[in-house]
Amino acid sequence: MSTLIRNGAVVTARATRAADVRMEGGRITDVGPSLPANSADNAIDAAGMYVMPGGIDAHTHLDMP
């Protein structure tokens, strides 16, 4: 199953730019502007949002009971 995240502001270590991110099997397969909408099984519109490919949410509460 593949997923396409479209219209977001993609944040990488080098820059922030308008781009789409395609994933398949839990792995990023393509990052670029205007990837074809029919190139994935599912599409998510991320307009007005930041997309951080490979980012990990470090917000945890390990010390809480």
C-alpha positions as CSV (number, residue, x, y, z in Angstrom):
1,M,0.0,0.0,0.0
2,S,1.4,3.4,-0.9
3,T,0.7,6.9,0.4
4,L,1.2,10.3,-1.1
5,I,1.4,13.4,1.2
6,R,0.7,16.4,-1.1
7,N,1.0,20.2,-0.9
8,G,3.0,20.4,2.3
9,A,6.1,22.3,3.3
10,V,8.7,19.5,3.4
11,V,11.4,20.1,6.1
12,T,14.8,18.5,5.7
13,A,18.2,19.1,7.2
14,R,19.1,21.3,4.2
15,A,15.9,23.3,3.5
16,T,12.2,23.8,3.7
17,R,10.4,23.7,0.4
18,A,7.0,23.0,-1.2
19,A,7.0,19.3,-2.2
20,D,5.2,16.0,-2.0
21,V,6.3,12.8,-0.3
22,R,5.5,9.3,-1.5
23,M,5.8,6.3,0.7
24,E,5.5,2.6,0.1
25,G,5.7,-0.2,2.6
26,G,6.7,2.2,5.4
27,R,9.6,3.7,3.4
28,I,10.0,7.0,1.6
29,T,10.3,6.3,-2.1
30,D,10.2,9.8,-3.6
31,V,10.3,13.5,-2.5
32,G,9.6,16.2,-5.1
33,P,7.3,18.9,-6.4
34,S,4.0,17.9,-7.9
35,L,4.2,14.2,-7.8
36,P,1.3,12.6,-9.8
37,A,-1.8,12.2,-7.6
38,N,-2.5,8.8,-9.1
39,S,0.9,7.5,-8.1
40,A,-0.3,6.2,-4.8
41,D,-3.2,4.2,-3.3
42,N,-3.9,6.9,-0.6
43,A,-3.4,10.7,-0.8
44,I,-3.2,13.1,2.2
45,D,-3.6,16.8,1.6
46,A,-1.0,18.6,3.9
47,A,-1.7,22.1,2.7
48,G,-0.6,24.7,5.3
49,M,1.3,22.0,7.2
50,Y,4.9,21.0,7.7
51,V,6.0,17.5,6.6
52,M,9.1,16.0,8.2
53,P,10.1,12.9,6.3
54,G,11.9,10.4,8.6
55,G,11.2,12.6,11.6
56,I,10.5,11.0,15.0
57,D,8.2,12.5,17.7
58,A,10.5,12.7,20.7
59,H,7.7,14.0,22.9
60,T,7.4,11.2,25.5
61,H,6.4,10.9,29.1
62,L,8.6,8.0,30.2
63,D,8.9,9.4,33.8
64,M,5.2,9.6,34.4
65,P,3.4,6.8,36.3
